[in-house]
């Protein structure tokens, strides 16, 4: 299976026709914001890594190169407009070939290729500016996981487009556990990449202009697979975007993760898929025909609104800017450059609409993603679409606990009453509330929150001697003797044999 997946991923490298494209012809119209860009390297001290081109076998703390695009202001800065070559300099660094002469760059990397058309791309200007400052607002953020062993900048045109429309995008390269080399799309590779994504989820907390309540993950190819596990493992993700992700092609790798839990993938999910692979390619490259139709993750989801698009003019490599601009064309299946650029633009626009709907709650965007293709003015010759609506999951104790935590365990009785009105089957067990109240009460600085939980529990279970005893103990350790005595007495009224209350009352009276 590994061979099959890798064949699908690198299919575009086996072809013979070069493309003629440009950023100008893709024509992704800039949004309301200028775009800032910066690149730097952080270190993950919890993991070791070997930089192969150092030729010394020395282990170092794992370097995490970071690229970030953001809505920017260029006032009072020495900002300069970047070029495609500036991005490829980052590719060199991340591929551990920083000292490679630029005249060898296109020949060195197989995803590029030294052609007159590709050489022309190097001087193309991009929208991003160096040395720019963040616009002083709170912006939602997209954390991006690249394709198999790819650079953080592989989709730079899409990132600039999103940043110009009010998003921060942060990315790091896809690399192996111990070196830059992945093992071949294994579960170990996937979990290495999702740890890198989690590193970025921590990194964004440093930025005051990022809204940490509005986070989406986006991944291309193997990055889509890794992000599916990241969502299952982290509860603070609001949406998931898969750009022809391997979550479609290699579901068994996903299932092998110890964090695999479909019920936890409960955020809005959108998957953009490549065109059907022609019979000639399936046969010659030994690719199973079921990859054109089988989509086990999408079919298995129950608790997320899921959207599936198939772009009939895009093959796998064309879901990234580098692929659109630089990759060789496969004469067996690739469309014309004009069709590829047009569909990449359409892909970018759909991505923006989905993010506007899920992270910005824009009504027009929510209508767009729910509409039929025809209603949105899109031909079925270009795209096909499926929508799968979420089942209603029973609201339980853990869901209520999250709501209570979000409001600092204040005003819990009205929260409970309002929640029960919406979810009549909600059952908060006495023991669960008692345990939560105790844990909070004996956690430094959270005593008042624990008392609030006990007050809610007594509201629900007014005849529980044990709850009054726990509440009295919380007051006792808060040196509130009056309320401690009153609640120990109430506990004894309900259970005269409560020796703990008898002993504590005696201690308080002495």
Secondary structure by P-SEA (a helix, b strand, c coil): caaaaaaaaaccccccbbbbbcccccccccccbbbbbbbbccccccbbbbcccccccccccbbbbbbbbccccccccbbbbbcaaaaaaaaaaaaccccccccccccccccccccaaaaaacccccccccccccccbbbbbbbbbbccccccccaaaaaaaaaaabbbbbbbbbbcccccccccccaaaaaaaaaaaaaaaaaacccccccccbbbbbbcaaaaaaaaaaaaacccccbbbbccccccccaaaaaacccccccccccbbbbbbcccccaaaaaaacccccccccccccccccccbbbbbbbcccccccccccccccccccccccccaaaaaaaaaaaaaaaaaaaaacccccaaaaaaaaccccccccccccccbbbbbbccccccaaaaaaaaaaacccaaaaaaaaaaaacccbbbbaaaaaaaaaaaaaccccaaaaaaaaaaaaaaccccaaaaaaaaaaaaaacaaaaaaaaaaaaaaacccaaaaaaaaaaaac
